[in-house]
Amino acid sequence: MMPPNIFMPDFDRLSLHIEATLGNLYLHDATVHCYATVGEIADRLETIPSLPGVVITEGDRLIGLISRKQFYEQISRPFHIELFTRKPIDRFYDYVKLEFLVLPITVPVDEAAQKALMRSSNLLYEPIVVDCGRGVFKLLEMPELLTAHVQIHALVEQELQWSQQELAQEKELAQITLHSIGDAVITTDAVGRVRSLNPVAEKLTGWSLEDAKTRRVADVFRIVHEYTREPVPNPVDLTLREGCGVGLDEPTVLLSRSGQEYGIQDSAAPIRDRNGKLIGAVLVFR
């Protein structure tokens, strides 16, 4: 009898990725026809020690699974060898009625591991039938699935670490940029509370970042009309309300916390996340 083939992914697929599915793992071709005898199955399992069990089919219809462990437990019972050796495997399977888990080949490894681990304790390490489509069924060993599950979790943690490092680098670059440009820059959150000021903004407003952080931007950036001395609508409030960039054309004076006054030009623009959600505003003035 020819040994069953083992489904071996090509070299490129051996490197698991976060979205890996059961199709990226080693799957045993362990299919037997329902008319194969119990004696033939015993010979096959003895000849191929790596085979975790057999998948019983009739044409393209799945009948069931008998793992190596279950087969030997059942066949070693009194009189079972004499009763079943010459009988078809489906008759033996009908007698023992064993539970099994079947999953599509497209199921992500993480999801498959969760479903497999939800089985009862006596079935926890039983192999899994993988439905490859078009009447093809293969076997996946539980240690293989758990190893892949651990590898993918390590990849997730690694990507998260890389993302955090990239975020820290981007934040550092943004801070360097803010500190090096000649314009004053204030950023706020989505409700108009100050998140950052660059050194030029600290100098013109008279507020340090430490004192200004989390205050309303209108408390830090106080502006009036140059001639009427009437308060001017804060461009950040307008931007957050309307969701678009705002520039003030009227002659405007900034009232510094130190008591000094500066004639300024200013503009504000919304800050959005990658999904387009408004998360704050940036105010630039000189």
C-alpha positions in Angstrom: 0.0 0.0 0.0 1.3 3.4 -1.0 2.0 5.8 1.9 -0.3 8.8 2.0 1.0 12.1 0.8 1.6 14.9 3.2 0.4 18.3 2.0 3.6 20.4 2.1 3.3 24.1 1.6 5.8 25.7 -0.8 8.8 27.4 0.8 7.3 30.9 0.6 4.2 29.8 2.5 6.3 28.3 5.3 6.7 31.8 6.7 3.4 32.3 8.5 1.8 35.7 8.4 -0.9 37.2 10.7 -3.7 36.2 8.4 -2.5 32.7 7.8 -5.2 30.0 7.3 -5.3 26.3 7.7 -4.1 26.1 4.1 -0.7 27.4 5.2 -0.2 24.5 7.6 1.0 20.8 7.1 -2.1 18.7 6.3 -2.0 15.0 6.1 -3.7 13.2 3.2 -5.3 10.5 5.3 -8.5 9.7 3.3 -9.8 6.1 3.2 -12.9 4.8 1.4 -15.6 3.6 3.6 -15.3 0.1 2.2 -11.7 -0.3 3.4 -11.5 -3.0 6.1 -10.5 -2.4 9.7 -7.5 -4.7 9.1 -6.4 -2.6 6.2 -6.6 0.6 8.3 -4.6 -1.1 11.1 -1.9 -2.0 8.5 -1.8 1.5 7.2 -1.4 3.1 10.7 1.3 0.6 11.5 3.2 1.2 8.2 3.0 5.0 8.6 3.6 6.0 12.3 3.3 9.7 11.5 -0.3 9.3 10.3 -2.5 10.9 13.0 -5.6 8.9 11.9 -7.9 8.3 8.9 -10.7 10.4 7.3 -13.5 8.1 6.2 -15.3 9.2 2.9 -17.7 7.8 0.4 -17.0 9.5 -2.9 -16.9 13.2 -2.0 -19.0 12.8 1.1 -17.4 12.9 4.6 -18.4 10.2 6.9 -16.1 10.6 9.9 -12.7 10.6 11.5 -11.0 8.0 13.6 -7.7 9.1 15.1 -4.8 6.8 15.8 -5.5 7.0 19.5 -9.2 6.3 19.2 -8.6 3.4 16.7 -6.3 1.5 19.0 -8.4 2.2 22.1 -11.5 0.8 20.4 -9.8 -2.1 18.6 -8.0 -3.3 21.7 -11.3 -3.9 23.5 -12.3 -7.6 24.1 -13.3 -9.4 20.9 -13.2 -6.2 18.7 -10.3 -7.5 16.6 -12.2 -10.7 15.9 -15.4 -8.9 15.2 -14.2 -6.1 13.0 -10.9 -7.0 11.3 -12.6 -8.1 8.1 -15.5 -5.5 8.4 -15.6 -2.2 6.4 -14.3 0.8 8.4 -17.7 2.5 8.2 -19.3 -0.4 10.1 -16.7 0.0 12.8 -17.2 3.8 12.8 -21.0 3.3 13.1 -20.4 1.1 16.1 -18.1 3.5 18.0 -19.7 6.8 16.9 -16.8 9.2 17.6 -17.1 13.0 17.6 -14.8 15.1 15.4 -14.2 18.7 14.4 -14.3 19.7 10.7 -13.1 23.2 9.6 -12.8 24.8 6.1 -9.3 25.3 4.8 -9.9 29.0 4.6 -10.4 29.4 8.4 -7.7 31.7 10.0 -5.3 29.8 12.3 -6.3 32.0 15.3 -10.0 31.2 14.8 -9.3 27.5 14.3 -7.2 27.3 17.4 -10.0 28.9 19.5 -12.6 26.5 18.2 -10.3 23.5 18.7 -9.6 24.5 22.3 -13.3 24.7 23.0 -13.7 21.0 22.6 -14.2 18.7 25.6 -11.0 17.6 27.4 -11.1 14.1 26.0 -11.1 15.4 22.5 -8.8 18.4 23.0 -5.7 16.9 21.2 -7.6 14.9 18.6 -6.7 15.8 15.0 -9.0 18.1 13.0 -10.6 17.4 9.6 -9.9 20.2 7.1 -12.4 20.6 4.3 -10.3 21.6 1.3 -13.4 21.8 -1.0 -14.6 19.6 -3.9 -14.8 16.5 -1.7 -11.2 16.7 -0.6 -10.5 16.3 3.2 -7.2 16.3 5.0 -6.0 15.9 8.6 -4.4 18.6 10.8 -2.6 17.6 14.0 -3.4 19.7 17.0 0.3 20.3 17.9 0.8 21.8 14.4 -2.2 24.1 14.9 -1.1 25.2 18.4 2.5 25.9 17.2 1.2 28.0 14.4 -1.2 29.8 16.8 1.8 30.7 19.1 3.9 31.9 16.1 1.1 34.1 14.8 0.6 35.7 18.3 4.4 36.3 18.4 4.1 38.1 15.0 1.2 40.2 16.3 3.2 41.3 19.3 6.2 42.0 17.0 4.1 44.1 14.7 2.6 46.0 17.6 6.1 46.7 18.9 7.2 47.9 15.5 4.1 50.1 15.3 4.8 51.6 18.7 8.4 52.2 17.6 7.3 53.8 14.3 4.7 55.9 16.2 7.4 57.1 18.7 9.7 58.0 15.7 7.0 59.8 14.0 6.1 61.7 17.1 9.7 62.6 17.7 10.0 63.8 14.1 6.9 65.9 14.5 8.2 67.4 17.7 11.5 68.3 16.0 9.6 69.8 13.1 7.4 71.9 15.4 10.4 73.1 17.3 12.4 74.1 14.2 9.9 76.0 12.2 9.6 79.8 12.5 5.8 79.9 12.9 3.9 79.5 16.2 2.0 76.2 16.3 -0.7 75.0 18.8 -2.4 71.6 18.5 -5.6 70.7 20.3 -7.8 67.7 20.8 -11.3 67.3 19.4 -12.9 69.5 22.0 -10.4 72.3 21.8 -8.1 71.5 24.7 -4.4 72.3 24.1 -2.2 69.3 23.5 1.1 71.0 22.3 2.8 74.4 21.8 6.1 74.8 20.0 8.6 77.3 21.4 7.5 80.2 19.2 3.9 79.7 20.4 5.1 79.6 24.0 6.9 82.9 23.4 4.0 84.7 21.7 1.2 83.5 24.0 3.3 83.8 27.2 2.2 80.3 28.2 4.5 77.3 28.7 3.4 73.9 27.4 3.2 72.6 31.0 0.8 75.4 32.1 -1.2 75.4 28.8 -1.7 71.7 28.3 -5.4 70.6 28.6 -6.6 74.2 29.0 -9.2 75.5 26.5 -7.3 77.0 23.5 -9.3 80.2 23.9 -7.7 80.8 27.3 -4.2 80.5 25.8 -4.8 82.0 22.4 -6.7 85.3 23.2 -7.3 87.4 20.2 -9.2 90.7 19.6 -9.8 93.0 16.6 -6.9 95.3 16.1 -9.2 98.5 15.9 -12.4 97.7 17.7 -10.7 95.6 20.4 -13.7 93.3 20.3 -13.0 89.6 20.8 -12.5 87.7 17.5 -13.9 84.2 17.0 -11.3 81.6 17.8 -10.3 79.8 14.5 -9.8 76.5 16.3 -13.4 76.6 17.6 -14.6 77.3 14.0 -12.5 74.5 12.6 -13.8 72.0 15.1 -17.3 73.0 14.5 -17.2 73.1 10.7 -14.6 70.4 10.1 -12.6 72.5 7.6 -9.7 74.9 7.5 -10.3 78.5 8.7 -8.3 81.7 8.2 -9.1 85.1 9.7 -8.7 88.0 7.3 -9.5 90.7 9.8 -6.6 92.6 11.5 -6.1 90.6 14.7 -4.1 91.2 17.9 -2.9 88.4 20.1 -3.0 89.3 23.8 -0.1 87.6 25.5 -0.3 86.3 29.0 2.8 88.5 29.7 0.8 91.6 28.8 2.4 92.1 25.4 0.4 92.4 22.2 1.3 91.1 18.8 -0.4 91.8 15.5 -0.8 88.3 13.9 -2.1 86.4 11.0 -3.5 83.0 11.8 -5.2 79.9 10.3 -6.5 76.6 11.6 -7.1 73.2 10.1 -8.7 70.0 11.3 -6.6 66.9 12.3 -8.2 63.6 11.2 -7.2 60.0 11.8 -6.7 57.5 9.0 -10.5 56.8 9.0 -11.3 60.4 8.5 -12.6 61.0 12.1 -11.9 64.5 13.5 -9.5 64.2 16.4 -8.3 67.7 16.8 -7.0 70.9 15.2 -3.8 72.7 14.4 -3.4 76.4 14.7 -0.6 78.3 13.0 0.1 81.9 13.5 2.9 84.5 13.0 
